[in-house]
């Protein structure tokens, strides 16, 4: 592990201590989540909580890093596949499997320094962001889709940092009420939120880069663009044009003074 520390020395003298005491959560460990899990193990974070209730199946071969024929045959959970991959990379890394939805172990997310959202629907994103905002936990969301047009198909995606006290996914126009209402009709033309390995790898690397920039700013003027869009046809990642409309405009959906704690135990005033 000393060689890894040497190669990451540009991150600062305390980078090993910071990373080693950092806890991350990954919600969904297939298309976007598995390359994040792989990167997290290489980097050397202290603890990772993996959330996914699904089994590894044949149709996951093109998107789930670490999947094997044995995992499919013996019906391994996706979290087991991801944990096995991470331990092979870094045996010292603490990986906790949660073969369930995050709602069933939601208290665990409060212990995380950052949570990666790799879910398929706008509703799932909205619920997760609302919960994490209540407990002031940063969220990094990523996702991609494939759509058909006259010239063929287009691959697009996004990586969004939802930082408490700053803009949220509704501010960016990524989550809107009409999208939540139309959710069932918004599947891509290549299948159910088609996940292919190279766009997910690019988005996952960007998401991990956002987390690293937030935890270990290695440059005094390092800006973090909180909303990046991906064009899989031109292989470009760039800041969303929607950011220019938010300069000097505070988040209207979540107040910085919003009370924390469980909703069930929050008194009404």
Order of alpha helices (4+ residues) and beta strands (2+ residues): alpha-alpha-beta-alpha-beta-alpha-alpha-beta-alpha-beta-alpha-beta-beta-alpha-alpha-beta-beta
